[in-house]
Amino acid sequence: MIYLNTRVNIADNSGGKVGECIKVLNSKYGKARLSGLIVVAIKKATINKKVKLHDVRTGVVVRIKKYVRRSNGTRIAFGDNALY
């Protein structure tokens, strides 16, 4: 689950490395799951890319540490929280 102030890795090539969740979109309880939309503030970024430090961007959650239950009974979990 991703809540407010959760640090997430950025998994695309926009230039951002780490972001902090400042808003969870389309959620009744304020937590994001896989494929959820969140608004992030960029905390670490590389130089000379599209994304600068302290930019506010939206992203889709692609990995979460909390396990996700599939319909066939298996559970899947990732090593970090990341968005695209």
Number of C-alpha atoms within 10 A of each C-alpha: 17 23 17 16 13 13 20 22 19 24 17 11 11 14 19 23 19 19 26 21 22 18 20 21 14 12 13 8 8 14 17 23 19 17 14 18 21 26 18 26 21 24 17 18 20 13 11 8 11 11 19 18 17 14 13 16 14 17 16 17 23 17 22 22 14 17 13 16 11 9 7 6 8 9 11 12 12 13 9 12 20 24 23 16
